[in-house]
Amino acid sequence: MSLALLLLACAPPRGALPGTSSCEDPAPAAGQARVCRLGAGDAPAGGSGRPTDWRLQNALLDVIVRAEYAPLTRLSGPGGTVVDAIPTGGGDPVLELIPSLPGGWFARLEITAVEEDDGAVALRLEGEGDDGLPRSLTYRLHPDTPRLALEGAQGFTLVPQVGAVAVGGTVESGLVEGREDETAEAIVLAAEGEVSDLGGELAWEGADAVIVAPRRAAYETRWPEGLAASGSADAHWVEARAGEALLARLPVAPDGSFSGGLPPEATALVATAEGRGEGPPVAPGEGLALSAGAEGWLRVRAVDEEGRDLPAVLRRGDREWFVPPGGAALPVGPGTAQTCLWAGPRFEAACDPALDVQGTVDWSAVLWSVGEGDAVLAELGVEVWPDAQVRAPAADLLARAVGRGVGYTVLIADDEVAQDAAVDPHVADALALRAGSRAGPDGGPGPLAWPFSADLERPAHGAVDWAALDAGGLLAALHQGGYRTVITDLSTAQAAVSAGDADQLARASALRLSSLDDLAGWFALLDAGHPLAAVGPWTWVEGPDPDAYAAVDVEAGLEAGATVASTGPRIRLAVDGQGPGSLVRPVTTSGEVQVSLRVESPLWAPVQAVTLHGPGGLELARWSPAPGPVPVEVSFDLVAPAWLVVVAWGQEESALTGQVPWAVSSPVWVEPVAPRG
């Protein structure tokens, strides 16, 4: 093909395709609908649509369907998914909507645009699945409705926008700090069928259409025979329930009024508000007067033993709040519950087993330091949107990470590239971060790498398709010729060795220990000469100045192997004065070295045993530290093996982390002494 023909073939379409309108034309008026294909500059502002994508549009709803070439949030397969669904005058609640087809999604796909006699427009998707059997799906949009038909589908999976809120069988977007924006209604996505909430993504079963509109229009379309509700409420929301099940909710206006249609199966209305208990249930009706329950606010502040304000985390029941330096008033709600204030493993925690909160209560605490704050605490793998299990904004997650003492983090999403890197301005200076991705089977550990840049043209925003690669190829692809830092998991490392690709382990800087059960496998890799540092749920990184460091300083310490993998405790290990990641050359002719260590652990993560290991995982020494916050210190001489690792652990799960306390130092390597002859 000549260069001119090639460029023409790859150019985005301009003007109308046969049987379609042009996307350059004005949006349809009432009573009209159109189907077209996006050209350069035609995509809706702020959406995910790109040239060559398809558009179905009426006066109420603008739908963008991905072109045949690729999905947006999935690793493989063709497109044909919904990547924008924008109501008139509203935001887009959809990152991607993937219809569920009998037998699975397409493997090969063709899309045809249709303008129908009744004024409706459609996109017909025809092709085959991985099983070679035919697949078909039709998107159909009629004029003057916010309802998009998914004919041939038996449900769909929704990847919502960050911060979306699931309410019954609906998803709400466009909220401001948990409340509806007073200047515009929240956008609601609704559908029939049963909903499964994964924590991030949601899956509808038995749905063959989706409704996207401002709340009032969405409710009226979803429940045309719904119940009318109105009145006044001293609250933020009026929730419609059937028994314990939440079905829908209406916002309370600044003047205290509420009104709207609700599901016909609703049996009770309950007024709710931030920081208050629930009001009494009332039968649905009009002209009601509702009120939320009693208030419960906790004014909380954390300081260290010298009176300096600390960022911290308040844990009450199963909920957590970030406490900025100087304190904050938090809407915990009324009642009695176990309440803890903590600031991560550098400090002891303050807990009240039954703190009663009625009205506004003041609670401050001194959190005593544990050891010296001369290392950076890293969290290599904070899951953020669009991970299938995360909808919360990264700013909320990262603020709580800072409250736990984390100073460096890598944001990840499974089989995706982390898209949300917003940071609360109150903690921005306290945190260095990178955007990354984790590759592996659903729910599995998998290797992770960073940095990644989001690519809207490639599947999963440019994440690496692990299913198409063996272990060695995956490590190489993640490494991208040295551009990225790679952390491998044990199973991937072992698979690379078993396949004869052990040389690819040089692409990884460290191995992530998910628990102490991984030690034997890691020790075997060290014996084979693979100098993989240890990282864990938390990782202590030695070297950077905790008061003045950048991301590259932490990464340099990681590359050097100056790390301790941990769920809280910290190990200080030195061999002839040199720490983890070092190569020690014994100064004595006998090869003896001096080993010294200290274990620091808060009372909420107590350590009961400390062991020293060498080649083969051989246990060379063991200690049982005394209980309490006092560090353990030992020093002795030892004939040097090739590497030394210290392991510390407790036995009981911590109430604050939900994990058993443990820590593992990265190895100190000892150069063997040449025999005298």
Salt bridges, closest charged atoms under 4 A:
GLU24 OE2 - ARG14 NH2 2.25
ASP42 OD2 - ARG14 NH1 3.97
ASP62 OD2 - ARG55 NH2 2.83
GLU68 OE1 - ARG37 NH2 3.01
GLU116 OE2 - ARG140 NH2 2.51
ASP118 OD2 - HIS142 NE2 3.45
GLU128 OE1 - ARG108 NH2 2.90
ASP131 OD2 - ARG135 NH2 3.12
GLU151 OE1 - ARG140 NH1 2.34
GLU172 OE2 - ARG215 NH1 2.75
GLU172 OE1 - ARG249 NH2 2.81
GLU180 OE1 - ARG215 NH2 2.41
ASP197 OD2 - ARG391 NH2 2.93
GLU201 OE2 - ARG74 NH1 3.08
ASP234 OD1 - ARG276 NH1 3.25
GLU239 OE1 - ARG241 NH2 2.65
GLU278 OE2 - ARG241 NH2 2.80
ASP304 OD2 - ARG308 NE 2.78
GLU306 OE1 - ARG308 NH2 3.49
ASP309 OD1 - ARG301 NE 2.65
GLU320 OE2 - ARG315 NH1 2.96
GLU320 OE1 - ARG404 NH1 3.49
ASP362 OD1 - ARG299 NE 2.59
GLU372 OE2 - ARG598 NH2 3.82
ASP374 OD1 - ARG570 NH1 2.77
ASP374 OD1 - ARG572 NH2 2.83
GLU383 OE2 - ARG438 NH2 2.37
ASP414 OD1 - ARG438 NE 2.52
GLU416 OE2 - HIS461 ND1 2.90
ASP424 OD1 - HIS426 ND1 2.89
GLU457 OE2 - ARG50 NE 3.71
GLU542 OE1 - ARG570 NH2 2.90
GLU555 OE2 - ARG434 NE 2.67
GLU600 OE2 - ARG572 NE 2.70
GLU600 OE2 - ARG598 NH2 3.22
GLU619 OE1 - ARG622 NH2 2.99
GLU671 OE1 - ARG585 NE 3.41
